[in-house]
């Protein structure tokens, strides 16, 4: 019998206390315990990037992190990226520039794009492509994703009120 561990995690600005099995992956904790299903499970091998979230402000593939490892930390999922009823400039860019088709990879792409633009507010096309290398899209061919990130960078550089996730 596995002994559960108590964890306290702030997710999207809200504190959660939970009992979890030590082997529970963060992606499963978010989806199954907290019912935040925007973070997708794609490959379970850290290859596709569909599960990217921010942990303490840094992008991580949540299928490679145990929930107990984020005890005391802050997690931002796609649901917490922008204030309620608004889109983050990155989400706006993906919408306006058709940076999605089926949408399965989109949450991970957006969260990885957030990390990229946080570290490099004015990336070149090559830097965007390199920054998103760990995220796979089987539908778009990436060109519209790159355009979406370029659009988001422009929106964020001209907006004084770019939404910043809780804890970032």
C-alpha positions in Angstrom: 0.0 0.0 0.0 1.3 3.4 -1.0 1.4 6.1 1.6 0.0 9.4 0.3 1.8 12.6 0.8 0.3 16.0 1.7 1.2 18.8 -0.7 0.3 22.5 -0.9 0.5 24.0 -4.3 -0.7 27.4 -5.6 -2.2 26.8 -9.0 -3.3 29.8 -11.1 -3.2 31.9 -8.0 -5.3 29.6 -5.8 -3.8 27.6 -3.0 -4.6 23.8 -3.0 -3.9 21.2 -0.3 -4.1 17.7 -1.5 -3.1 14.1 -0.6 -1.3 12.5 -3.5 0.6 9.3 -4.1 4.3 10.0 -4.4 4.3 8.7 -8.0 1.5 11.0 -9.3 2.7 13.1 -12.2 2.0 16.8 -12.1 -0.1 16.5 -15.4 -2.3 13.9 -13.7 -2.6 16.0 -10.6 -3.7 19.0 -12.6 -6.2 17.1 -14.7 -7.6 14.5 -12.3 -7.4 16.1 -8.9 -7.9 19.8 -9.8 -10.0 19.2 -12.9 -7.8 21.6 -15.0 -8.0 19.8 -18.3 -6.4 22.5 -20.5 -3.0 20.8 -19.9 -3.0 17.9 -22.4 -1.4 14.5 -22.1 0.2 13.6 -25.5 3.0 11.2 -25.3 3.9 10.6 -21.6 7.5 10.5 -22.7 8.3 14.3 -22.7 8.6 14.4 -26.4 5.6 16.4 -27.6 5.2 19.4 -25.2 1.4 19.2 -25.0 1.7 19.2 -21.2 3.8 22.4 -20.7 3.0 24.5 -17.7 4.8 27.1 -15.7 6.3 26.0 -12.4 7.6 28.9 -10.3 7.6 30.9 -13.6 9.6 28.4 -15.7 8.1 26.2 -18.5 8.3 22.5 -17.7 6.8 19.4 -19.3 4.4 18.4 -16.5 4.6 14.7 -17.6 8.1 14.7 -16.3 7.5 16.3 -12.9 6.0 14.6 -9.8 3.3 16.5 -8.0 5.2 16.2 -4.8 8.1 18.0 -6.4 6.0 21.2 -6.7 5.0 21.1 -3.0 5.1 24.7 -1.8 5.5 26.0 -5.4 3.4 27.9 -7.9 2.0 26.4 -11.1 0.3 28.3 -14.0 -1.7 26.4 -16.5 -3.2 27.6 -19.7 -6.4 28.3 -17.7 -4.5 30.8 -15.5 -2.5 32.6 -18.2 -4.9 35.5 -18.6 -7.5 37.2 -16.4 -11.0 35.8 -16.6 -12.9 36.7 -19.8 -9.8 38.0 -21.5 -7.1 36.4 -23.7 -3.4 36.8 -23.1 -1.6 38.5 -26.0 -0.2 35.1 -26.9 -3.6 33.6 -27.0 -4.8 36.5 -29.2 -1.9 35.9 -31.5 -2.7 32.2 -31.9 -6.3 33.2 -32.6 -5.6 36.0 -35.1 -2.8 34.3 -37.0 -4.4 30.8 -37.1 -1.7 29.2 -35.0 -3.8 26.2 -34.3 -5.8 23.6 -36.2 -6.9 20.7 -34.1 -5.8 22.5 -30.9 -4.3 19.6 -29.1 -0.8 21.1 -29.0 -2.0 24.6 -28.5 -1.9 24.9 -24.7 1.7 23.6 -24.6 2.7 25.8 -27.5 1.2 28.9 -25.8 2.9 28.1 -22.5 6.3 27.5 -24.2 5.8 30.7 -26.2 5.2 32.5 -22.9 8.5 31.3 -21.6 10.2 32.2 -24.9 8.8 35.8 -24.9 9.5 36.2 -21.2 13.2 35.5 -21.9 13.4 37.1 -25.3 10.7 39.8 -26.0 11.8 40.3 -29.6 12.8 36.9 -31.0 13.8 36.3 -34.6 12.0 33.7 -36.6 14.9 31.3 -36.0 14.8 32.0 -32.3 11.1 31.3 -32.2 11.6 28.0 -34.0 14.4 27.0 -31.7 12.4 28.1 -28.6 9.5 25.8 -29.6 11.6 22.8 -30.6 10.3 20.7 -27.7 6.7 21.1 -28.9 5.3 19.0 -31.6 2.4 20.0 -33.9 1.2 17.5 -36.4 -1.3 19.8 -38.1 0.0 23.3 -38.9 3.5 23.0 -40.4 4.5 25.6 -37.8 4.5 28.7 -40.0 1.3 30.0 -38.5 2.6 29.2 -35.0 5.7 31.3 -35.7 3.5 34.1 -37.0 1.3 33.9 -33.9 4.4 34.2 -31.6 5.7 37.1 -33.7 2.2 38.8 -33.4 2.2 38.1 -29.6 5.7 39.7 -29.3 4.4 42.8 -31.0 1.3 42.9 -28.9 3.2 42.5 -25.7 5.8 45.1 -26.6 3.1 47.7 -27.4 0.8 46.9 -24.5 1.6 48.4 -21.1 -0.9 46.0 -19.5 0.3 42.6 -20.6 -1.3 40.1 -18.3 1.2 38.2 -16.2 0.2 34.9 -14.6 0.1 34.7 -10.8 3.5 34.0 -9.3 5.5 35.2 -12.2 
